[in-house]
Amino acid sequence: MQTPKIKRRERDTIIQALRAGVVPRLGLRHIQVGRVREIEELIRDIERIGEGGAAIRFVIGEYGSGKTFFLNLIRLIALEKGMVVLSADMAPDRRLHATGGQARSLYAEMTRNASTRTKPEGSAIASIVERFASQAVRAAEIGDREPGEVMREKLVHLEELTGGYDFATVVTRYWEGFETGDEELKSAALRWLRAEYATRTDARKALGVRMIIDDANAYDQLKLLALFVREAGYQGLMVSLDELVNLYKLNSSQARNANYEQILRILNDVLQGSAHHLGFILGGTPEFLMDTRRGLYSYEALQSRLAENSFARNGLVDLSGPVIRLANLAPEDMFILLANLRRVIQGENATLPDDALTTFMAHCSNRIGDAYFRTPRNTVTAFVNMLSVLEQNPGADWHGLIGTAEVAEDRGDDMSEVPDDGADDELASFRI
């Protein structure tokens, strides 16, 4: 099979990201190894979403084992399949449920990062609305009708859902601004769609709507948005959330349980067929999932729904359930990964021999044991740094460089608790 040619932009993005210890947002196909069965299962999910269904997956792995890389890879596949992807990292000020603005903040972050195949780097909300409008205009021309009439016809089924009437009104107002050249009206509509209005009063003055996207309705708005992007000609909506361990870290049990209850609501909607053209992929650590004191398993209803298939033992796997556990890379996978990185940096006519790869792996094994391929973030960073030195110093000896390579075991982020901010008191790095 012919190796895909790498563009300079992708090459530079990969090198810069890996040297910084983070996952590149472009060019992942050039360095991906393993995970074949997991990727095939997620592709089936994407196809199901395009056919009107829904999906949810919890991608579970140790720090540095590949969660973020896997989520970004699935994100790129979803874009290629014609989906809209919203992505964000969970953080103390970004949660699935809150009463102090954190859920609205998460929604705003996701929509700022909204991506499509033609706008893979985010900020795609405006182009999504304009694509919807342009399709309505073409349909109106074919049927000798007014574009506004066609738009209202396409949006009428959204009005039956929670918040749907105001959502449809905002989309229509954006079109009015587009038609009349009113940039202020267009900007106001986009601000509403990105959950940037903090008060209903401001939204009513600007757009004539009675509600805004806030903590109480953020998830309902995701379901609306999924149906809307379908009307705009996309296959559906994929929501990719990483760092869910930040929910596990919450000091307040009330705040944690409120967020877990929201996850349960999403899970039930997906399993019961109440969501359409909508998918979720959530990245977390084994502690976030299995800790019966403060993880997802501490919430009994979630534990029963996320429990592993008891028959999947002794080397047997079942990838059809909501939880996907990322298997460790093997040393053979690590060799292929290093070879891919060599090709990205040095090109097809690489000067670094295969012996250098095996010598580098042996050096890492001596320093940190099998962690060098199980959680290879730091291993990859060290290898990319070495290749960069060799590229800029053609006469350098790779033997000597490998002997001085500093490689430390990746122990993950600080697992300290996030202090409770009181918002819910009223309620009872690179991973390849």
Secondary structure, 3 states (H helix, E strand, C coil): CCCCCCCHHHHHHHHHHHHHCCCCCCCHHHCCCCCHHHHHHHHHHHHHHHCCCEEEEEEECCCCCCHHHHHHHHHHHHHHCCCEEEEEECECCECCCCCCCHHHHHHHHHHHCCECCCCCCCCCHHHHHHHHHHHHHHHHHHHCCCHHHHHHHHHHHHHHCCCHHHHHHHHHHHHHHHHHCCHHHHHHHHHHHCCCCCCHHHHHHHHCCCCCCCCCCHHHHHHHHHHHHHHCCCCCEEEEEECCHHHHCECCHHHHHHHHHHHHHHHHHHHHCCCCCEEEEEEECHHHHHCCCCCHHHCHHHHHHHCCCCCCCCCCCCCCCCEEECCCCCHHHHHHHHHHHHHHHHCCCCCCCHHHHHHHHHHHHHHHCCHHHHCCHHHHHHHHHHHHHHHHCCCCCHHHHHHCCCCCCCCCCCCCCECCCCCCCCCCCCCC
